[in-house]
Amino acid sequence: MRTKREYKKGAKNSEYDAYHGTAKQKKRRAARNKAARKMKCPKGKEAHHKDKNPKNNKRSNLRCITKKKNRKMQPKRK
């Protein structure tokens, strides 16, 4: 029998908080947001880092591409 999964933000033992609340994930999200603000990509597109380094937010390293294409190009995480 499966146990009920808890996704609600702030709930006790929430999977959301376990993943999104980590310091590492907060830094990744902050870098993505910074790149998106810098590029001003239209709706449905997001900033792509040409050199695959999410910490390099130089304008020359960024371009706007579709979310689907960006997800295909990203390396697999461990």
N, C-alpha and C positions, 0 to 999 in steps of 0.2 A: 504494500500500500504506500502510495506517495504521500510525502508530507506537503502541506500547503506552503508555497513559496511566498515570501513577503517582499514586495517591491516598494511599498510606500516609504517616502522620504521621512526620516525621523522615527520610524517604527522600530521596536526592539528587534535586534538581530536582522535588520533590513539588508537585503542584498544590494540595494541602491547605495546605502551609506557605506557598506563594506568596499564597494568599488569606487564610487564617485567621491568618497570622502577621503581617500588616501592622498597624502602630500604629493606623490608622484603624479597621480591623475590630475590633481588641481593645477600643477605646473604645466602639464600637457594642454589642458583646456585653456589656460591663460595664454599660452603661446599661439594656439589656434585662433583664439579671439583677437589677439593683437594683429596677426596676419590678415584676418578678415577685415578688420577696421582699416588697416593700411591700404588694402586693395580695393575696397568698396565694390565687391563682386555683386552682380545682379542676383535676384532670387533664383534658386535652383543651382547655383554655382558656388564654389568655395575656393579658397586660396590653396594652391599646390606649390610645394617647395621643390624647385627643380633639382637641387642637390640632395634631396631626401633628408635634410637635417632640419627638423621642426624648430630648432632654436635659432636658425639663421633666417631672420625676418627682414633682410635687406630687400628693397623693392625689386632689384635686379634678379633676385632669386625666386620671386613669386610670380604666379600667373593664375588667372581664373579659369577653372575647368569644371565640368559637371561633377556632381557628387559621385555618380556611378563610376566615371572614369578614374576619379581620384582614389576611390576604394580599391579598384583593380590594381592600381600602381603601387599601393602601399605594401611594405614588407610584412610578412606574417610575424605576429608577436608570439613570444614564448609563453 
